[in-house]
Amino acid sequence: MLDRTSQIAAVTPVCGRALQITRAGRVLLDVSDIEFGERSVTAIVGPNGAGKSMLIKTLCGLMRPDRGNVTWNGRPPARSDYRRLGMLLQHPVLLRRSALANVAYALKCAGHDRSRAERLALAALEHAGLSHIAATSARRLSGGEKQRLAMARAMAMRPEILFLDEPTASLDPASTLRIEEMIDKAREEGTSIVLVTHDMAQARRLADTVMLMHRGGIVEHAPTQRFFDAPATDEARAFAAGEILI
């Protein structure tokens, strides 16, 4: 069967222009210009409430800005485009089915026939180190296994760009390592990664560029080594040194 995903137009670059979200008179997001699309890993860091998750949800079409607009490859997001863009939340939503069925269902929705979807799903589970729980209900998995399953499901779709919102928060070191290996693998396969993280060591390990957000805006966006070794702003210097931004 022809892979229908190959016929879908590209979604990158994913761009936001003059984005603003306000709640109760308070500006929570204020980003003038942002673009993601290069085959690289961008880590978005910043204190709680900085707007990190809000930004990527807006770029993914899960939130609507009060002002500004989002485009995917120069056009407004469309339902058919979602097969080329992936997002993994900190607390993933899984079907009440087996681990294998969770991945296979997404692939069938993308146009693969049942046989091919199951083959691809099995391969994705194997890469995630989850082959042994293929028949296990997702409800019975540990937190780390659930997150790896959600990551395997997202990667099986072979997205052009993958947004990850704190994918290793609260995970044990072994599960964190496995997720990071999957992120590296996705980058090697040509997927752009946008990673929200509070783990500065993780940002240093994985990212090609680091973006610091504070009070809803982008304070600094620089190559990883420069961000940590020679930050250009006082906020970036303080944050990289472990100080609390107020």
N, C-alpha and C positions, 0 to 999 in steps of 0.2 A: 504493500500500500504506500502511496506517495505520502511523505511527511509534509503535512499541510503547514507546519510551522515555518518551513523554508520559504513559503510563498508570502509570508507576512512581511510588510515593510519594516525597515529598521526603526527603532524607537530612540536611538541615541543620535545626537546629544539630548539629554534631559536638561531643560533650562527653566529657570525661574527669573522673572523680571518684575521688579518693583513689588515684591511680595510683602503683604502686611496683614497681620491678624490681630484684632483688638478684642478684648473681653472686659466688660465693666469699666471702660475708659482706660484700660491699661494695654499698652502695646506689648504683645507677647512674641511677635515675629515681625522683623523689619529687615528684609534682605533685598538690596537693590538689584543685584545681578549675580546669578550663580549658574554654573554649567558643569555637568558631569557627562563623560562619554569616552574618555581615553581608556585604553585597556590597562588600568592601574588600580591600586587600592588607595582610597582616601579615607582617613580616619577623622571623624568629627568628634571633638572633645569639648569639654566645658563643664561648668558647675550645674547642679540640678536647677531646672527651670530656665536654662539658657536658651531653649528653643530647638534643641537638636532633634528630638523625636518629631516635633511639630513640623520642622522643615522637611524631613524626609517623607512624612505622611502627606504633606502638601504636594511635594514633587511626584509622589506615587498616585495622586488622585484620591487619597483617602480623606483629605480635608480640603475644603474650599477656602481660598484666601478672601479676605474682605476687599482687598485691592490687589492689583497685579494679575499676572497670568503665568501659567505653566504650559510649556510646549514639549512635545516629544518629536524629535527630528523635524522641528519647524512647524508642527501642526498641533492642534489641541488633542489631548488624550482621547482615544476611542476604545470601546470595549474590546475590539479585536486585537488591540495592541498589547493587552495585558499578558499575553503569552510570551512576549519578549522581554518583559520586565518582571523581576521577582522581588518579594519583600519577606523578610523573616522577622517576626516580632519577638520580643523578649519572652512572651508567653504564647507559644504557637497554638493555633487552632487546628486540632486533628479530628478526623472522622472517627466515629465509633465502629471502626473496622480494624482489620489486621494491619500491621505495619506495611506489608506488601500491598494491600488494597489501598492504603492511603496514597502511596506513590503512583500505583497503576491508575487510580481514578483520575488523578490530575493529568496523566499522559493521555488517557482516553478522551478527556475533555479537550485536549489539544489536537485531537484528530488521528491518533494512533489506533489501530485496531487492537482488539483484546490481547491477541497473542504477542504482538510486538510490545504493547504497553507492559505486559507482565515481564517480558525479557529485559526491557530497559529498567523496569522497577527493581528486578532482582540484581542487576548490575549496580544500580545506585545504592542499594542496601549493602552490597558487598563492599563497595568503596567506603561506605560509612562505618564499616565494621559491625553491621547489624544483620547479617545474613541469618544468624542463629535465632533471631526473634521475628523472622518474616511472617510467621503464622500467629504471632502473639497479638492480642488486642492492644491498640495504642493506649487504652486506658490503664493498662497494667504496666506500662513502661516507667522507668525511673525518669527523673527530670532531665538528666543528661541524655538518656536514650531518646526521649521525646524531642529534644532540641536537635539531636543528630538526625532523627527521622525527618523533621521539618526541613532541615538543611538539605538532606538527600532528596526530598521531594522537590525543593526549589531548584537544585542543580540538575535534576533529571530533565527539567524543562529546557535546559540549555539557554538561559536568558542572556540577553546582551548585557544587561546591567542588573545587579542584585544589591538591594538595600537591606542592611542588617542592623537591627536596633538592639544593642546590648545582647548579642547572641550567646555570650558565655557568662552572663551575670548569674551568680549563685551556683555555678557548676563546679564540680571537683576538678582538680588539676588534669586528670586523665581525659575527662570529657572536653575540657577546654583545649587541650592539645589536639584532640581529634577534630574539633571544630576548626581550629586554626589550620590544620593540615588540609581540610576541605576548602577553606578560603584560598589557600595557596594553589590548590589544584584547580579551582574555578578560574583564578587569574591565569594560570598556565594555559587553560583552554580558551582564553580570550574574553572572559567575562569581566566587565568593569565592576568593581566592588566599592560601595559606600558604606562604611562601618561606623556606627555610633558606639562609642566605648568610653567608660570611665577609667579603664586600665591603661595608664600611660606607657607601661612597659609593653603591653600588647600593641599599642599604636606604633611604638618604636620598632617592634619586631616585624609588623605586617605591612605598614603603610608606606606608600611612595610619597604621599603628601599628607599634611595634617592641617585641619581647619579648626580654629578655636572660635567658639560662639560664646557670647556673653550678653545678657539682657536682650535677647532676641535678634541680635545682629552678628555679623561675621567680623571678628576682631583681626584675625590674621589667617592667611592661607599660604603655606609655604612647603617646599620640599622637606621631608622628615628630618634630615640631618640639620638643615638650617634652622628649622623650627626649634629643635632642642639645643643646638649648639650656639646659635646666633639669632635669637628671636628679635624681631624688629619693633615690637611694641612692649610697653610696660606690663600690660595684661598677660601677654604670652610669656614674658620672662618670669612673672610671678607664678603663673599657673604651672609652667614647666618645672619650677622649683618646689612645687608642692604647696604653695600658699593658697589661701582661700580668697576667691574673688567675690566682692560684695557689690 
